[in-house]
Amino acid sequence: MSVEIRAATDDDVETVVDVAEASWYAAYGGFLSPETIARGLETSYDPDLVAAGIAHDDIAFFVAEADGDVVGFASAEQTWADEVELHTLYVHPDWWGEGAGQALLDRVREWADGVGVDRIACAVLAENEVAVGFFEAAGFVRGREASGEIGGERHPEYEFELPL
Protein backbone atom coordinates (compact mmCIF):
# COMPACT_ATOMS: atom_id res chain seq x y z
CA MET A 1 0.00 0.00 0.00
CA SER A 2 1.26 3.44 -0.92
CA VAL A 3 2.07 6.06 1.69
CA GLU A 4 1.96 9.76 0.82
CA ILE A 5 3.81 12.36 2.87
CA ARG A 6 2.38 15.86 3.14
CA ALA A 7 2.56 18.89 5.39
CA ALA A 8 0.37 18.58 8.47
CA THR A 9 -2.64 20.87 8.83
CA ASP A 10 -4.94 21.84 11.70
CA ASP A 11 -7.29 19.09 10.51
CA ASP A 12 -4.63 16.51 11.48
CA VAL A 13 -4.33 17.44 15.17
CA GLU A 14 -6.73 14.81 16.52
CA THR A 15 -5.26 12.04 14.38
CA VAL A 16 -1.68 12.98 15.34
CA VAL A 17 -2.69 12.71 19.00
CA ASP A 18 -4.30 9.30 18.31
CA VAL A 19 -1.21 8.00 16.47
CA ALA A 20 1.04 9.24 19.29
CA GLU A 21 -1.08 7.45 21.87
CA ALA A 22 -1.13 4.13 20.00
CA SER A 23 2.61 4.37 19.28
CA TRP A 24 3.59 5.26 22.83
CA TYR A 25 1.63 2.41 24.41
CA ALA A 26 3.01 -0.08 21.87
CA ALA A 27 6.64 1.09 22.01
CA TYR A 28 6.91 2.14 25.66
CA GLY A 29 4.48 -0.31 27.26
CA GLY A 30 7.18 -2.85 28.05
CA PHE A 31 9.22 -0.47 30.20
CA LEU A 32 6.98 2.43 31.28
CA SER A 33 3.87 2.14 33.41
CA PRO A 34 0.54 3.01 31.79
CA GLU A 35 0.29 5.95 34.21
CA THR A 36 3.67 7.32 33.13
CA ILE A 37 2.72 6.98 29.46
CA ALA A 38 -0.59 8.74 30.10
CA ARG A 39 1.14 11.63 31.91
CA GLY A 40 3.70 11.94 29.12
CA LEU A 41 1.03 11.97 26.43
CA GLU A 42 -0.97 14.55 28.34
CA THR A 43 2.06 16.82 28.48
CA SER A 44 3.57 16.22 25.03
CA TYR A 45 0.43 15.70 22.96
CA ASP A 46 -2.03 18.20 24.30
CA PRO A 47 -4.07 19.11 21.17
CA ASP A 48 -3.29 22.81 21.60
CA LEU A 49 0.43 22.03 21.73
CA VAL A 50 0.21 19.85 18.61
CA ALA A 51 -1.73 22.58 16.80
CA ALA A 52 0.92 25.14 17.80
CA GLY A 53 3.66 22.86 16.46
CA ILE A 54 1.86 22.43 13.15
CA ALA A 55 1.33 26.19 12.85
CA HIS A 56 4.87 27.21 13.91
CA ASP A 57 6.85 28.69 11.02
CA ASP A 58 10.16 27.20 12.18
CA ILE A 59 8.93 23.62 12.62
CA ALA A 60 8.53 21.23 9.70
CA PHE A 61 5.59 18.98 10.54
CA PHE A 62 4.66 16.16 8.17
CA VAL A 63 2.09 13.37 8.18
CA ALA A 64 2.10 10.00 6.43
CA GLU A 65 -1.22 9.22 4.83
CA ALA A 66 -2.49 5.91 3.44
CA ASP A 67 -5.92 5.54 1.87
CA GLY A 68 -6.92 8.90 3.30
CA ASP A 69 -5.91 8.00 6.88
CA VAL A 70 -3.00 9.54 8.77
CA VAL A 71 -0.79 6.63 9.88
CA GLY A 72 2.27 8.54 11.13
CA PHE A 73 3.88 11.92 11.66
CA ALA A 74 7.23 13.61 12.06
CA SER A 75 8.36 17.04 13.18
CA ALA A 76 11.76 18.70 12.97
CA GLU A 77 13.37 22.06 13.53
CA GLN A 78 16.66 23.67 12.59
CA THR A 79 18.16 24.19 16.05
CA TRP A 80 21.73 25.06 15.01
CA ALA A 81 23.19 26.48 11.84
CA ASP A 82 24.43 23.00 10.90
CA GLU A 83 21.82 20.77 12.57
CA VAL A 84 18.17 19.82 12.35
CA GLU A 85 16.65 18.22 15.42
CA LEU A 86 14.10 15.52 14.72
CA HIS A 87 11.57 16.17 17.48
CA THR A 88 9.11 13.39 16.65
CA LEU A 89 8.70 10.45 14.31
CA TYR A 90 5.87 8.09 15.17
CA VAL A 91 3.94 5.57 13.12
CA HIS A 92 0.78 3.79 14.23
CA PRO A 93 1.83 0.26 15.29
CA ASP A 94 -0.52 -1.26 12.68
CA TRP A 95 1.81 0.33 10.10
CA TRP A 96 5.18 -0.62 11.59
CA GLY A 97 7.36 -2.23 8.95
CA GLU A 98 5.27 -0.89 6.05
CA GLY A 99 7.59 1.96 5.04
CA ALA A 100 5.72 4.89 6.57
CA GLY A 101 8.51 5.68 9.04
CA GLN A 102 11.16 5.60 6.32
CA ALA A 103 9.00 7.78 4.06
CA LEU A 104 8.63 10.33 6.87
CA LEU A 105 12.36 10.25 7.58
CA ASP A 106 13.11 10.70 3.86
CA ARG A 107 10.87 13.79 3.79
CA VAL A 108 12.54 15.25 6.88
CA ARG A 109 15.93 14.56 5.32
CA GLU A 110 14.84 16.30 2.11
CA TRP A 111 13.70 19.30 4.16
CA ALA A 112 16.97 19.29 6.15
CA ASP A 113 18.98 19.21 2.91
CA GLY A 114 16.95 22.20 1.76
CA VAL A 115 17.89 24.29 4.79
CA GLY A 116 21.55 23.40 4.29
CA VAL A 117 22.46 21.55 7.47
CA ASP A 118 25.13 18.88 7.92
CA ARG A 119 23.21 16.47 10.12
CA ILE A 120 19.93 15.40 11.70
CA ALA A 121 19.99 14.70 15.44
CA CYS A 122 17.45 13.06 17.71
CA ALA A 123 17.13 11.42 21.11
CA VAL A 124 15.53 8.02 21.69
CA LEU A 125 14.64 6.33 24.94
CA ALA A 126 17.29 3.64 25.40
CA GLU A 127 14.72 0.94 26.15
CA ASN A 128 12.66 1.76 23.03
CA GLU A 129 14.01 -1.14 20.98
CA VAL A 130 11.68 -0.38 18.06
CA ALA A 131 13.03 3.17 17.63
CA VAL A 132 16.67 2.27 18.37
CA GLY A 133 16.52 -0.42 15.67
CA PHE A 134 14.77 1.91 13.21
CA PHE A 135 17.29 4.73 13.57
CA GLU A 136 20.30 2.43 13.46
CA ALA A 137 18.95 0.72 10.32
CA ALA A 138 18.38 4.18 8.77
CA GLY A 139 22.05 5.05 9.20
CA PHE A 140 21.94 7.11 12.37
CA VAL A 141 25.01 6.82 14.58
CA ARG A 142 24.44 6.28 18.28
CA GLY A 143 26.20 8.86 20.39
CA ARG A 144 26.36 9.41 24.10
CA GLU A 145 23.78 8.23 26.60
CA ALA A 146 21.78 11.02 28.19
CA SER A 147 18.60 11.29 30.21
CA GLY A 148 15.12 12.27 29.07
CA GLU A 149 11.93 13.03 30.93
CA ILE A 150 8.63 11.23 30.33
CA GLY A 151 5.63 11.84 32.54
CA GLY A 152 7.74 13.39 35.29
CA GLU A 153 10.23 10.51 35.38
CA ARG A 154 13.83 10.46 34.11
CA HIS A 155 14.84 7.65 31.74
CA PRO A 156 18.05 6.85 29.87
CA GLU A 157 18.10 7.83 26.24
CA TYR A 158 20.55 7.69 23.35
CA GLU A 159 21.50 10.64 21.23
CA PHE A 160 21.57 9.76 17.53
CA GLU A 161 22.99 11.65 14.58
CA LEU A 162 22.63 11.20 10.84
CA PRO A 163 25.33 12.91 8.78
CA LEU A 164 23.97 14.42 5.56
C-alpha positions as CSV (number, residue, x, y, z in Angstrom):
1,M,0.0,0.0,0.0
2,S,1.3,3.4,-0.9
3,V,2.1,6.1,1.7
4,E,2.0,9.8,0.8
5,I,3.8,12.4,2.9
6,R,2.4,15.9,3.1
7,A,2.6,18.9,5.4
8,A,0.4,18.6,8.5
9,T,-2.6,20.9,8.8
10,D,-4.9,21.8,11.7
11,D,-7.3,19.1,10.5
12,D,-4.6,16.5,11.5
13,V,-4.3,17.4,15.2
14,E,-6.7,14.8,16.5
15,T,-5.3,12.0,14.4
16,V,-1.7,13.0,15.3
17,V,-2.7,12.7,19.0
18,D,-4.3,9.3,18.3
19,V,-1.2,8.0,16.5
20,A,1.0,9.2,19.3
21,E,-1.1,7.4,21.9
22,A,-1.1,4.1,20.0
23,S,2.6,4.4,19.3
24,W,3.6,5.3,22.8
25,Y,1.6,2.4,24.4
26,A,3.0,-0.1,21.9
27,A,6.6,1.1,22.0
28,Y,6.9,2.1,25.7
29,G,4.5,-0.3,27.3
30,G,7.2,-2.8,28.0
31,F,9.2,-0.5,30.2
32,L,7.0,2.4,31.3
33,S,3.9,2.1,33.4
34,P,0.5,3.0,31.8
35,E,0.3,5.9,34.2
36,T,3.7,7.3,33.1
37,I,2.7,7.0,29.5
38,A,-0.6,8.7,30.1
39,R,1.1,11.6,31.9
40,G,3.7,11.9,29.1
41,L,1.0,12.0,26.4
42,E,-1.0,14.6,28.3
43,T,2.1,16.8,28.5
44,S,3.6,16.2,25.0
45,Y,0.4,15.7,23.0
46,D,-2.0,18.2,24.3
47,P,-4.1,19.1,21.2
48,D,-3.3,22.8,21.6
49,L,0.4,22.0,21.7
50,V,0.2,19.8,18.6
51,A,-1.7,22.6,16.8
52,A,0.9,25.1,17.8
53,G,3.7,22.9,16.5
54,I,1.9,22.4,13.1
55,A,1.3,26.2,12.9
56,H,4.9,27.2,13.9
57,D,6.9,28.7,11.0
58,D,10.2,27.2,12.2
59,I,8.9,23.6,12.6
60,A,8.5,21.2,9.7
61,F,5.6,19.0,10.5
62,F,4.7,16.2,8.2
63,V,2.1,13.4,8.2
64,A,2.1,10.0,6.4
65,E,-1.2,9.2,4.8
66,A,-2.5,5.9,3.4
67,D,-5.9,5.5,1.9
68,G,-6.9,8.9,3.3
69,D,-5.9,8.0,6.9
70,V,-3.0,9.5,8.8
71,V,-0.8,6.6,9.9
72,G,2.3,8.5,11.1
73,F,3.9,11.9,11.7
74,A,7.2,13.6,12.1
75,S,8.4,17.0,13.2
76,A,11.8,18.7,13.0
77,E,13.4,22.1,13.5
78,Q,16.7,23.7,12.6
79,T,18.2,24.2,16.1
80,W,21.7,25.1,15.0
81,A,23.2,26.5,11.8
82,D,24.4,23.0,10.9
83,E,21.8,20.8,12.6
84,V,18.2,19.8,12.3
85,E,16.6,18.2,15.4
86,L,14.1,15.5,14.7
87,H,11.6,16.2,17.5
88,T,9.1,13.4,16.6
89,L,8.7,10.4,14.3
90,Y,5.9,8.1,15.2
91,V,3.9,5.6,13.1
92,H,0.8,3.8,14.2
93,P,1.8,0.3,15.3
94,D,-0.5,-1.3,12.7
95,W,1.8,0.3,10.1
96,W,5.2,-0.6,11.6
97,G,7.4,-2.2,8.9
98,E,5.3,-0.9,6.0
99,G,7.6,2.0,5.0
100,A,5.7,4.9,6.6
101,G,8.5,5.7,9.0
102,Q,11.2,5.6,6.3
103,A,9.0,7.8,4.1
104,L,8.6,10.3,6.9
105,L,12.4,10.3,7.6
106,D,13.1,10.7,3.9
107,R,10.9,13.8,3.8
108,V,12.5,15.2,6.9
109,R,15.9,14.6,5.3
110,E,14.8,16.3,2.1
111,W,13.7,19.3,4.2
112,A,17.0,19.3,6.1
113,D,19.0,19.2,2.9
114,G,16.9,22.2,1.8
115,V,17.9,24.3,4.8
116,G,21.6,23.4,4.3
117,V,22.5,21.6,7.5
118,D,25.1,18.9,7.9
119,R,23.2,16.5,10.1
120,I,19.9,15.4,11.7
121,A,20.0,14.7,15.4
122,C,17.4,13.1,17.7
123,A,17.1,11.4,21.1
124,V,15.5,8.0,21.7
125,L,14.6,6.3,24.9
126,A,17.3,3.6,25.4
127,E,14.7,0.9,26.1
128,N,12.7,1.8,23.0
129,E,14.0,-1.1,21.0
130,V,11.7,-0.4,18.1
131,A,13.0,3.2,17.6
132,V,16.7,2.3,18.4
133,G,16.5,-0.4,15.7
134,F,14.8,1.9,13.2
135,F,17.3,4.7,13.6
136,E,20.3,2.4,13.5
137,A,18.9,0.7,10.3
138,A,18.4,4.2,8.8
139,G,22.1,5.1,9.2
140,F,21.9,7.1,12.4
141,V,25.0,6.8,14.6
142,R,24.4,6.3,18.3
143,G,26.2,8.9,20.4
144,R,26.4,9.4,24.1
145,E,23.8,8.2,26.6
146,A,21.8,11.0,28.2
147,S,18.6,11.3,30.2
148,G,15.1,12.3,29.1
149,E,11.9,13.0,30.9
150,I,8.6,11.2,30.3
151,G,5.6,11.8,32.5
152,G,7.7,13.4,35.3
153,E,10.2,10.5,35.4
154,R,13.8,10.5,34.1
155,H,14.8,7.7,31.7
156,P,18.0,6.8,29.9
157,E,18.1,7.8,26.2
158,Y,20.5,7.7,23.3
159,E,21.5,10.6,21.2
160,F,21.6,9.8,17.5
161,E,23.0,11.6,14.6
162,L,22.6,11.2,10.8
163,P,25.3,12.9,8.8
164,L,24.0,14.4,5.6
